[in-house]
Amino acid sequence: MASPAPRVSRRPASTSFFHPCQNGICSPFINDYGFTAAAGASLEDTAIVLHLIKRNIPARYPNIKIIIPHLGGLIPMQLARLDGQASTPDLLSPPSAMARSLYYDTVGWGSQAALRCACEAFGADHLLPGGDFSALLAVESYRRTFEYIKESRLSDQEIEQILYRNASALFDFDEACR
C-alpha cells in the first residue's frame, strides 16, 4: 500500500508587519503642529506602501505576506490615481494590483468610512483585525476596537471574513493546531 502524499503547508515563506515609528515622516508640517501620531502615522503607512510598490516587492516576492497597519493610510483612496499618474515605467504590475496583494489591519480608530473604503479598495479578504497595542487602549477598549467592525455597514459575510477567517487563513492556524 502506498503511503499518503505528504501534506504541503500553505504557510507563506514569511510574514512581515510594518508599523510606523511615529516620526511624522520627519515633516515639520506634521510634527511642529502636534499631528505626529494623529496624522503622521497614516502618512508613514502610506509611504511604506509606496516604497514597496516602487521597489516591486509584492510582485517580486509574492510568498512574503506583508501587513500594513491602520487600513493602509491614504492608499485606499489613491489606487486609481496611482494607476493613472504614477510615472514609474519600471513597475512589474499596476500600483493598485500590488497594493491589493498586501494585507491591512483594521485599526482605524473607529472610522466607519475608513473601514468601508479599505474594504472596497482591497477586498474583505485582505483586511485583518488589529488592536494597535498599546496605543489604542488609551482611548478605547479592545472590545470597542472590534465592535466597530461589527457595526459597520459591511455585509455579514465581509464582517465574518475580516474578524474570523482572514488571520486564520493567512497564518494557517488550522494547520498549526493539527
Backbone bond lengths (Angstrom), bond angles and torsions (degrees), N, CA, C in turn:
res aa  C-N    CA-C-N  psi(-1)  N-CA   C-N-CA  omega(-1)  CA-C   N-CA-C  phi
1 M - - - 1.438 - - 1.526 108.17 -
2 A 1.323 116.09 133.38 1.458 121.41 -179.25 1.520 109.67 -74.00
3 S 1.307 115.21 142.77 1.461 118.78 177.77 1.528 108.98 -74.81
4 P 1.324 116.68 151.63 1.461 119.20 -178.97 1.523 110.79 -63.16
5 A 1.304 114.91 150.60 1.467 119.64 178.38 1.521 109.20 -63.10
6 P 1.321 116.24 142.51 1.467 118.31 179.39 1.525 110.08 -64.41
7 R 1.332 115.15 144.52 1.460 119.19 177.25 1.509 109.09 -74.76
8 V 1.288 115.34 133.26 1.453 120.62 176.98 1.512 107.49 -96.96
9 S 1.293 116.29 124.15 1.457 120.40 179.89 1.516 109.81 -70.72
10 R 1.318 115.11 139.09 1.453 120.22 175.35 1.521 110.86 -90.49
11 R 1.308 117.37 4.53 1.453 120.43 -178.24 1.519 110.84 -63.45
12 P 1.328 116.33 138.66 1.460 118.40 177.17 1.524 110.14 -68.22
13 A 1.298 115.53 157.75 1.456 120.08 177.72 1.524 110.16 -59.63
14 S 1.323 116.56 -33.06 1.453 120.61 -177.13 1.522 109.29 -162.80
15 T 1.308 115.47 153.37 1.452 121.81 173.23 1.515 107.42 -128.57
16 S 1.320 116.69 131.67 1.461 121.83 179.58 1.519 109.14 -122.93
17 F 1.315 115.53 139.43 1.457 122.13 176.92 1.517 107.91 -120.87
18 F 1.306 116.74 122.87 1.459 121.14 178.40 1.521 108.27 -103.20
19 H 1.313 117.22 127.64 1.462 121.23 176.88 1.516 107.96 -125.15
20 P 1.335 116.82 139.56 1.464 118.34 -179.00 1.525 111.66 -62.19
21 C 1.312 114.99 149.68 1.463 119.50 -178.93 1.524 111.54 -93.31
22 Q 1.320 115.96 5.79 1.468 122.01 178.53 1.523 112.42 64.84
23 N 1.330 116.05 45.47 1.460 118.95 175.97 1.525 111.74 -106.34
24 G 1.345 116.66 4.73 1.465 119.60 177.72 1.511 112.74 58.06
25 I 1.311 115.86 33.49 1.469 125.57 -173.32 1.529 111.88 45.50
26 C 1.330 114.40 31.33 1.472 122.83 176.09 1.525 113.06 57.62
27 S 1.310 116.42 30.13 1.457 120.53 -177.80 1.521 111.59 -101.99
28 P 1.327 117.41 125.45 1.460 118.80 175.37 1.537 111.52 -65.04
29 F 1.332 117.31 -24.35 1.463 119.72 177.73 1.524 111.47 -66.02
30 I 1.312 116.38 -21.02 1.467 121.53 178.29 1.524 109.94 -102.28
31 N 1.304 116.59 -55.10 1.460 121.32 -172.67 1.532 113.38 -69.77
32 D 1.317 118.13 -40.99 1.467 120.21 -178.10 1.524 112.60 -67.60
33 Y 1.307 116.77 -17.25 1.464 120.54 179.90 1.526 112.42 -104.14
34 G 1.339 117.06 7.77 1.455 121.11 175.45 1.516 115.12 78.89
35 F 1.332 117.81 21.95 1.465 121.31 -179.77 1.533 113.02 -103.55
36 T 1.325 117.49 18.78 1.467 121.07 -175.81 1.522 112.26 -54.84
37 A 1.315 117.55 -51.21 1.473 120.22 -179.75 1.525 111.10 -84.00
38 A 1.311 117.51 -41.58 1.466 121.03 -173.63 1.528 112.88 -64.81
39 A 1.309 118.47 -40.82 1.467 121.36 -178.80 1.528 112.02 -121.11
40 G 1.308 116.79 -32.26 1.462 120.33 -177.13 1.510 113.58 -61.30
41 A 1.337 116.75 -36.83 1.469 119.61 179.88 1.526 110.94 -62.07
42 S 1.315 117.06 -43.28 1.470 120.20 178.54 1.526 111.63 -65.00
43 L 1.312 116.51 -34.36 1.462 119.01 177.42 1.524 110.98 -71.18
44 E 1.326 116.97 -34.70 1.467 119.68 174.53 1.522 110.50 -65.47
45 D 1.343 117.32 -40.98 1.469 120.80 176.47 1.527 109.74 -59.29
46 T 1.312 115.98 -44.39 1.459 121.53 179.07 1.530 110.52 -61.68
47 A 1.323 115.98 -45.45 1.465 120.56 -177.36 1.530 111.83 -62.62
48 I 1.340 118.09 -39.60 1.470 118.50 -178.99 1.528 110.41 -68.14
49 V 1.320 117.66 -37.68 1.470 119.24 177.49 1.526 110.05 -64.04
50 L 1.319 117.20 -43.26 1.470 120.17 178.34 1.528 110.82 -61.99
51 H 1.313 116.94 -40.28 1.462 120.51 177.74 1.534 110.57 -62.95
52 L 1.331 116.77 -46.59 1.462 120.60 179.61 1.531 110.92 -60.22
53 I 1.322 115.97 -40.82 1.475 119.95 178.58 1.524 110.27 -65.28
54 K 1.317 116.97 -49.89 1.471 120.52 -177.39 1.531 111.49 -59.69
55 R 1.324 116.78 -34.82 1.465 120.34 179.97 1.524 111.80 -88.13
56 N 1.346 116.78 3.78 1.473 122.52 178.07 1.531 112.86 60.04
57 I 1.309 117.77 25.95 1.470 120.94 -176.44 1.535 111.92 -59.65
58 P 1.345 119.70 -47.68 1.472 117.93 179.93 1.533 113.37 -61.49
59 A 1.317 116.95 -35.54 1.469 120.56 -179.79 1.529 111.55 -76.98
60 R 1.313 117.10 -37.86 1.466 120.98 -177.93 1.515 113.44 -77.47
61 Y 1.327 116.70 -28.65 1.466 121.14 -176.00 1.533 110.49 -130.20
62 P 1.303 117.75 66.50 1.464 120.36 -175.07 1.532 114.35 -65.62
63 N 1.320 118.32 -18.54 1.469 120.16 178.76 1.515 113.46 -83.90
64 I 1.312 117.43 -9.00 1.459 120.26 173.95 1.519 106.90 -88.45
65 K 1.304 116.01 118.08 1.458 121.60 179.37 1.519 107.68 -91.48
66 I 1.315 115.94 118.29 1.455 122.11 -174.51 1.524 109.06 -109.13
67 I 1.333 115.33 130.36 1.458 121.80 179.68 1.526 108.84 -112.67
68 I 1.319 115.14 129.09 1.461 123.12 178.24 1.531 107.24 -111.95
69 P 1.313 118.52 134.74 1.462 119.33 -178.60 1.535 113.30 -81.57
70 H 1.313 113.80 175.55 1.455 123.75 169.49 1.525 113.24 55.67
71 L 1.336 115.68 42.15 1.466 122.37 175.73 1.522 113.06 59.21
72 G 1.330 116.67 20.35 1.456 120.78 176.18 1.515 115.67 83.59
73 G 1.330 117.23 13.93 1.464 119.28 179.85 1.514 111.00 62.14
74 L 1.316 116.70 -126.74 1.470 122.06 -178.05 1.524 113.63 -87.94
75 I 1.307 117.13 -7.77 1.469 121.27 -173.56 1.524 113.69 -55.97
76 P 1.339 121.44 -42.64 1.472 119.17 -177.84 1.530 113.27 -57.33
77 M 1.316 116.41 -30.35 1.470 120.18 -178.54 1.521 112.73 -86.44
78 Q 1.323 117.23 -8.84 1.459 120.46 -171.58 1.525 115.05 -110.03
79 L 1.327 118.78 2.15 1.468 119.99 -172.36 1.525 112.98 -58.53
80 A 1.323 117.59 -48.88 1.471 119.68 -179.39 1.523 110.79 -64.56
81 R 1.306 116.29 -40.92 1.461 119.94 179.79 1.530 111.07 -65.02
82 L 1.317 117.11 -41.51 1.462 119.84 177.46 1.526 111.15 -61.40
83 D 1.330 116.24 -44.03 1.467 119.30 178.88 1.525 111.47 -63.33
84 G 1.320 116.75 -37.53 1.459 120.48 -175.50 1.504 115.31 -85.38
85 Q 1.325 117.42 -27.13 1.461 118.92 -171.78 1.519 115.44 -121.63
86 A 1.313 118.02 -9.67 1.462 118.58 -179.16 1.521 108.97 -68.44
87 S 1.312 115.81 116.15 1.467 119.83 -179.01 1.526 109.18 -91.92
88 T 1.303 114.33 68.96 1.466 120.39 -178.24 1.523 108.76 -132.21
89 P 1.334 116.88 82.74 1.469 119.99 -176.95 1.523 113.95 -66.60
90 D 1.326 117.59 -10.41 1.460 121.16 -178.13 1.532 113.16 -85.50
91 L 1.325 118.22 3.48 1.462 120.31 -178.96 1.526 110.89 -73.12
92 L 1.323 115.55 139.46 1.457 121.42 -179.57 1.526 112.54 -83.10
93 S 1.324 116.60 -19.22 1.470 123.40 177.67 1.516 107.19 -146.42
94 P 1.328 117.63 161.50 1.463 118.99 175.02 1.533 110.33 -59.83
95 P 1.329 117.46 146.57 1.466 119.90 178.89 1.530 112.79 -52.45
96 S 1.325 117.57 -39.92 1.469 119.33 -178.70 1.524 111.40 -64.47
97 A 1.320 117.63 -37.49 1.474 120.46 179.08 1.521 110.35 -66.03
98 M 1.327 116.75 -41.61 1.462 118.46 178.95 1.523 110.75 -68.17
99 A 1.331 117.54 -40.57 1.470 120.33 178.26 1.524 110.36 -62.74
100 R 1.320 116.93 -38.48 1.469 120.43 -179.47 1.532 112.73 -72.57
101 S 1.311 117.87 -13.83 1.462 119.57 177.81 1.533 111.83 -85.24
102 L 1.326 116.67 -10.86 1.463 121.37 177.72 1.527 109.48 -85.42
103 Y 1.315 116.18 170.51 1.462 122.66 176.32 1.523 108.17 -115.47
104 Y 1.309 116.28 154.04 1.464 121.52 -174.56 1.516 109.53 -137.45
105 D 1.350 116.20 137.09 1.462 116.58 176.85 1.526 109.34 -86.63
106 T 1.317 114.54 162.26 1.469 121.45 -170.73 1.524 113.83 -91.49
107 V 1.324 117.86 13.77 1.455 118.84 178.70 1.522 107.94 -69.36
108 G 1.312 114.31 106.54 1.458 120.90 179.65 1.507 111.48 -134.35
109 W 1.307 115.64 17.08 1.454 123.03 179.24 1.524 110.96 52.16
110 G 1.326 115.54 38.37 1.459 121.32 174.65 1.512 115.20 81.76
111 S 1.318 118.69 9.02 1.464 120.89 -178.21 1.529 110.81 -78.08
112 Q 1.316 115.39 107.44 1.462 121.28 177.25 1.530 110.67 -62.60
113 A 1.314 116.88 -41.01 1.467 120.76 -178.69 1.529 110.92 -62.29
114 A 1.336 116.49 -43.75 1.469 120.05 -179.29 1.524 110.72 -65.93
115 L 1.332 117.21 -40.31 1.457 121.02 178.81 1.525 111.10 -63.06
116 R 1.323 116.86 -47.06 1.477 119.77 -179.88 1.524 111.29 -65.15
117 C 1.325 117.15 -38.01 1.466 120.67 178.16 1.525 110.82 -63.10
118 A 1.328 116.85 -45.91 1.470 120.43 179.73 1.523 110.65 -65.10
119 C 1.323 116.70 -39.30 1.465 120.01 179.75 1.524 110.45 -64.66
120 E 1.325 116.63 -42.19 1.464 119.66 178.46 1.532 111.34 -68.18
121 A 1.322 116.48 -38.25 1.466 120.70 -177.23 1.529 112.66 -72.46
122 F 1.326 117.33 -43.99 1.460 121.14 -172.07 1.519 113.94 -105.88
123 G 1.324 117.16 -20.97 1.451 121.68 -174.00 1.518 110.43 93.69
124 A 1.310 116.54 143.74 1.462 121.30 -179.46 1.525 111.45 -60.14
125 D 1.321 117.02 -26.22 1.472 120.05 -178.46 1.522 113.45 -72.93
126 H 1.333 118.01 -5.49 1.460 120.86 178.73 1.523 112.41 -115.51
127 L 1.327 116.89 16.18 1.464 121.31 176.37 1.514 109.62 -111.84
128 L 1.324 115.33 133.89 1.458 122.66 -178.62 1.519 109.36 -120.10
129 P 1.324 117.11 142.16 1.466 117.57 176.62 1.520 109.74 -64.14
130 G 1.315 115.98 137.50 1.458 120.54 179.87 1.508 111.02 -132.72
131 G 1.325 116.47 153.68 1.449 121.17 -176.40 1.519 115.44 -118.50
132 D 1.322 119.20 -14.01 1.469 124.51 179.43 1.531 112.51 49.48
133 F 1.326 114.87 45.50 1.462 119.80 179.55 1.510 109.63 -62.18
134 S 1.203 122.12 138.07 1.443 131.87 -6.38 1.522 111.90 -102.13
135 A 1.324 115.93 1.36 1.469 120.57 -176.03 1.519 112.94 -57.05
136 L 1.303 116.93 -44.55 1.455 120.28 -174.87 1.519 112.27 -68.26
137 L 1.319 117.82 -28.25 1.465 120.73 -179.44 1.522 112.41 -61.13
138 A 1.323 117.29 -20.77 1.462 120.41 179.05 1.525 111.79 -69.75
139 V 1.336 117.27 -20.15 1.468 119.20 -176.41 1.518 114.68 -122.63
140 E 1.333 117.51 -19.61 1.457 118.78 179.61 1.518 110.73 -158.19
141 S 1.318 115.74 158.91 1.458 120.95 178.91 1.522 109.92 -78.78
142 Y 1.340 115.33 161.90 1.454 118.71 175.38 1.521 110.63 -61.97
143 R 1.308 117.13 -35.88 1.470 120.13 177.45 1.535 109.55 -55.75
144 R 1.323 116.39 -46.81 1.469 120.56 -179.71 1.532 110.68 -65.34
145 T 1.325 116.61 -36.06 1.465 121.57 -179.90 1.528 111.52 -57.79
146 F 1.339 116.51 -35.43 1.459 120.18 -179.40 1.521 112.80 -96.28
147 E 1.330 117.45 -25.37 1.467 119.80 178.35 1.521 111.68 -64.01
148 Y 1.327 117.24 -33.77 1.459 118.47 -178.26 1.527 111.02 -61.90
149 I 1.314 117.18 -27.92 1.463 120.62 176.29 1.523 109.21 -70.07
150 K 1.318 116.14 -43.14 1.464 120.17 179.20 1.524 111.71 -65.73
151 E 1.313 117.32 -29.22 1.467 121.91 -178.55 1.528 113.22 -86.75
152 S 1.300 116.08 -6.54 1.472 119.32 -178.69 1.522 109.95 -67.43
153 R 1.296 115.32 169.03 1.466 119.78 177.22 1.527 111.16 -91.19
154 L 1.320 115.94 23.09 1.459 119.57 173.80 1.524 108.13 -74.47
155 S 1.307 116.08 159.96 1.463 119.58 179.67 1.524 109.46 -69.40
156 D 1.321 116.02 158.23 1.462 120.37 176.81 1.517 110.97 -57.48
157 Q 1.325 116.30 -37.06 1.474 120.41 179.60 1.527 110.70 -65.81
158 E 1.335 118.03 -41.82 1.468 120.91 178.86 1.530 110.95 -65.55
159 I 1.327 116.35 -42.44 1.463 120.58 179.04 1.524 110.19 -61.84
160 E 1.316 116.44 -46.65 1.471 121.81 178.03 1.527 110.48 -58.11
161 Q 1.308 115.92 -44.29 1.465 120.07 -178.37 1.527 110.80 -63.74
162 I 1.329 116.40 -46.60 1.466 120.52 -178.19 1.521 111.27 -64.22
163 L 1.321 116.44 -48.24 1.464 119.95 -173.03 1.526 114.36 -79.07
164 Y 1.333 117.41 -30.24 1.461 118.17 -169.46 1.531 115.96 -125.33
165 R 1.311 119.08 -19.85 1.469 118.84 -173.27 1.519 114.88 -108.63
166 N 1.308 117.86 -39.09 1.470 119.72 -170.03 1.522 114.01 -63.97
167 A 1.319 117.61 -48.58 1.470 119.37 -179.20 1.520 110.71 -63.83
168 S 1.324 116.18 -39.92 1.460 120.19 178.56 1.523 111.00 -60.13
169 A 1.319 116.25 -42.43 1.465 120.16 179.46 1.531 111.46 -71.09
170 L 1.321 117.05 -43.80 1.463 120.84 -177.51 1.528 111.53 -62.54
171 F 1.322 116.15 -43.81 1.458 120.33 -177.36 1.520 112.67 -96.21
172 D 1.317 116.89 2.98 1.461 122.99 177.64 1.528 111.32 54.84
173 F 1.343 115.71 46.94 1.460 121.05 -178.81 1.522 112.10 -59.13
174 D 1.316 117.77 -39.50 1.462 120.08 -179.50 1.525 110.68 -60.08
175 E 1.309 116.53 -43.15 1.468 121.39 179.06 1.518 110.68 -65.78
176 A 1.323 116.97 -40.36 1.457 121.39 -177.71 1.530 111.40 -67.03
177 C 1.310 117.13 -28.29 1.477 121.03 -177.99 1.509 112.46 -85.46
178 R 1.299 119.51 -5.65 1.481 121.57 -178.96 1.503 110.55 -80.82
